[in-house]
Amino acid sequence: MIRHPFLVAFQLACAGGIATAAHHAFAAERARAEAPLGFSLAVLGESETPDGAWEGVDLLATPRKRAERVQLTLRPSQAARVTLDLVEDGEVRRIYPALGQSPLLAAGRSYALPAPSSFYEVDGDAHLRLTVAPAGLGESRGHPALAAPTGSTRRVRYPLSDGAKFDVAQWQFETKGAGVVDLEARR
């Protein structure tokens, strides 16, 4: 087959342009996945009093306090993949996301885990492991680093089960790649 030299040059230029565009797209996605991920986290605990009312506790500010139920509120700065595991006696059990539920959270939106107006029941002493990673990073196979609190907090008011309001500190965290926040809950 005989091709005109200009046609060959044009085809080579197009192929080079496509390869360069693909390289830049992959590099941009890798940089986005490796950029620091910021997120805010508040951990509300509650216990029922003898008169049937609910009493709140801020489990990030006072992790040794006891609570019958726990709710996490998370707000990622960029799209994130989030998992929450219960670690007991060396065994790890995934409690979020539930089977069939997506682990992806949108940037800038607040999410209550397990759901708004819902709580995880605490039975004895529980160790919870929250893992947050950029959405483009995929499932982490290794041991993620601890997410670092940035020192920035603000007070946020959340409802307890009886409708009463309780103020908790919303802490800011940052991680590069996948990061973990270890939480303790005691009943």
VMD Tcl script that draws the C-alpha trace (Angstrom):
set ca {
  {0.00 0.00 0.00}
  {1.32 3.40 -0.95}
  {0.46 6.36 1.29}
  {1.14 9.98 0.78}
  {3.94 11.32 3.06}
  {1.63 14.08 4.38}
  {-0.99 11.50 5.33}
  {1.61 9.45 7.21}
  {2.85 12.56 9.03}
  {-0.72 13.54 9.93}
  {-1.49 10.04 11.28}
  {1.70 10.06 13.38}
  {0.85 13.51 14.78}
  {-2.68 12.35 15.70}
  {-1.38 9.21 17.41}
  {1.15 11.30 19.36}
  {-1.57 13.74 20.43}
  {-3.82 10.93 21.65}
  {-0.98 9.35 23.64}
  {-0.07 12.71 25.20}
  {-3.69 13.43 26.16}
  {-4.07 9.97 27.74}
  {-0.82 10.44 29.68}
  {-1.99 13.83 31.03}
  {-5.40 12.41 31.99}
  {-3.81 9.53 33.93}
  {-1.31 11.87 35.60}
  {-4.09 14.27 36.63}
  {-6.15 11.40 38.11}
  {-3.10 10.10 40.01}
  {-2.33 13.59 41.37}
  {-5.95 14.03 42.47}
  {-5.92 10.65 44.24}
  {-2.61 11.50 45.98}
  {-3.63 15.05 46.99}
  {-4.34 15.51 50.70}
  {-7.92 14.65 51.57}
  {-9.55 16.76 54.26}
  {-12.66 15.71 56.12}
  {-14.61 16.75 59.18}
  {-15.78 14.21 61.73}
  {-18.11 14.39 64.73}
  {-18.90 11.37 66.92}
  {-22.09 11.60 68.96}
  {-22.83 9.06 71.65}
  {-26.05 8.81 73.62}
  {-27.33 6.89 76.64}
  {-30.84 6.57 77.99}
  {-31.46 7.95 81.46}
  {-33.80 6.27 83.99}
  {-36.59 8.75 83.11}
  {-36.47 7.77 79.40}
  {-34.66 10.89 78.18}
  {-31.44 10.63 76.18}
  {-28.14 12.14 77.35}
  {-25.47 13.01 74.78}
  {-21.70 12.63 74.89}
  {-19.00 13.89 72.51}
  {-16.89 10.78 71.90}
  {-14.05 12.59 70.11}
  {-13.61 15.14 72.90}
  {-14.21 12.61 75.73}
  {-13.42 9.14 74.35}
  {-13.53 7.43 77.78}
  {-17.18 8.34 78.37}
  {-19.78 5.60 78.06}
  {-22.53 5.53 75.44}
  {-25.20 3.00 74.51}
  {-25.40 4.21 70.91}
  {-23.04 5.96 68.48}
  {-23.49 8.06 65.34}
  {-20.69 9.45 63.15}
  {-21.11 12.52 60.95}
  {-18.55 12.86 58.17}
  {-18.02 15.53 55.50}
  {-15.23 14.92 52.94}
  {-13.61 17.82 51.05}
  {-13.42 15.70 47.89}
  {-15.18 12.56 46.70}
  {-14.16 9.80 49.10}
  {-14.41 6.06 49.69}
  {-15.40 5.42 53.32}
  {-15.56 2.23 55.36}
  {-16.32 1.65 59.03}
  {-15.18 -1.57 60.68}
  {-15.88 -3.04 64.09}
  {-12.75 -4.70 65.49}
  {-13.38 -7.28 68.23}
  {-11.05 -10.03 69.47}
  {-8.81 -9.70 66.42}
  {-11.77 -10.06 64.04}
  {-12.80 -7.25 61.71}
  {-16.46 -6.86 60.71}
  {-17.53 -4.25 58.15}
  {-20.51 -2.23 59.41}
  {-20.44 0.51 56.74}
  {-21.21 0.33 53.93}
  {-23.91 -2.27 54.38}
  {-24.13 -5.05 51.82}
  {-25.17 -3.52 48.48}
  {-24.50 0.06 49.67}
  {-21.89 2.24 47.97}
  {-18.85 3.37 50.00}
  {-18.54 6.54 47.88}
  {-19.36 9.90 49.47}
  {-19.67 13.14 47.48}
  {-17.44 16.12 48.19}
  {-18.81 18.80 50.50}
  {-21.87 16.85 51.73}
  {-22.43 15.73 55.31}
  {-23.22 12.07 55.91}
  {-24.54 10.51 59.12}
  {-23.45 6.93 59.70}
  {-25.38 4.68 59.89}
  {-28.07 7.18 58.71}
  {-29.75 10.40 59.88}
  {-31.67 9.78 63.12}
  {-30.07 6.32 63.42}
  {-27.34 5.01 65.68}
  {-25.09 1.97 66.01}
  {-25.81 0.05 69.22}
  {-22.77 -0.43 71.48}
  {-22.40 -3.79 73.22}
  {-19.53 -3.76 75.73}
  {-16.31 -2.08 74.64}
  {-16.13 -1.51 70.90}
  {-13.21 -0.48 68.73}
  {-14.30 1.25 65.52}
  {-11.95 1.88 62.60}
  {-13.01 4.58 60.13}
  {-11.06 4.51 56.85}
  {-11.32 7.46 54.46}
  {-9.60 7.55 51.05}
  {-9.91 9.60 47.87}
  {-12.55 7.99 45.64}
  {-10.07 7.47 42.79}
  {-7.66 5.52 45.00}
  {-9.78 2.36 45.12}
  {-9.86 -0.24 47.88}
  {-6.78 -0.10 50.11}
  {-5.00 -3.44 50.52}
  {-2.24 -2.28 52.89}
  {-2.28 -0.58 56.26}
  {-3.42 3.04 55.85}
  {-1.76 5.71 57.98}
  {-3.56 7.44 60.83}
  {-5.44 10.50 59.61}
  {-4.00 13.57 61.31}
  {-6.29 16.02 63.12}
  {-5.48 19.54 61.93}
  {-6.36 21.06 65.31}
  {-9.35 22.87 63.86}
  {-12.70 22.23 65.53}
  {-16.11 23.82 65.64}
  {-19.21 23.08 67.68}
  {-22.19 21.52 65.89}
  {-25.63 20.77 67.33}
  {-27.16 17.35 66.60}
  {-30.47 15.83 67.72}
  {-30.60 12.97 70.20}
  {-33.19 10.19 69.89}
  {-35.71 12.08 72.05}
  {-35.38 15.27 69.97}
  {-33.20 17.10 72.50}
  {-30.19 18.88 70.98}
  {-26.58 18.22 71.95}
  {-23.41 20.09 70.92}
  {-20.42 18.06 69.72}
  {-17.05 19.13 68.37}
  {-16.60 18.63 64.65}
  {-12.88 17.90 64.15}
  {-10.97 18.48 60.92}
  {-8.68 15.70 59.68}
  {-6.31 15.36 56.76}
  {-4.75 12.35 55.10}
  {-2.63 11.71 52.06}
  {-4.02 8.60 50.41}
  {-6.07 6.36 52.69}
  {-6.28 7.42 56.34}
  {-7.67 5.83 59.48}
  {-9.33 7.26 62.58}
  {-9.56 4.77 65.47}
  {-12.48 5.26 67.83}
  {-13.43 3.65 71.11}
  {-16.99 3.24 72.35}
  {-17.84 1.85 75.78}
  {-21.18 0.85 77.19}
}
mol new
graphics top color blue
foreach p $ca { graphics top sphere $p radius 0.5 }
foreach p [lrange $ca 0 end-1] q [lrange $ca 1 end] { graphics top cylinder $p $q radius 0.2 }
display resetview
